[in-house]
Amino acid sequence: MTLIFWTKNGQEMEFDLVENVEIDEKIITFDYYGEGEKRGVVFILNNLAGMAVEDENSESESKDGASWFKVYRG
């Protein structure tokens, strides 16, 4: 799974090979593999403008065949 986040100040962040995603009312936490090692991430949801999830199990597909499920916060 790939997660993409947009911050309220316009920054875009992409995380590949994501696992162990947990979301509650205030935060999202997950692990991803970057530069050959597993790393953990915590984001405060109020700091995010939006996010997108790429997942092979998603119902909507983009033009290139990738499956995306978009969630916007705001």
C-alpha positions, 0 to 999 in steps of 0.5 A: 500500500502507498499513502500520500498526504498533503499538509495544509501548507501545501507539502506533499509526502508519499510513503511506500510499502506501508503496513500497520496503519492505525487511525483514531480521532486525532492521529494516524500511525503506520510503518513504512520501508524507506532507504532499506529500513522500517520506519514508524510515522505519526501524523496529527490529523488536524495538520493534514489537508488530505490523503490518498491511499493506493491499494490493489483492493480499491474499487476505483482505478485511475487511467494508468490502472492503479487503484486509488481511494481518496480521503479528504480532510480539512 
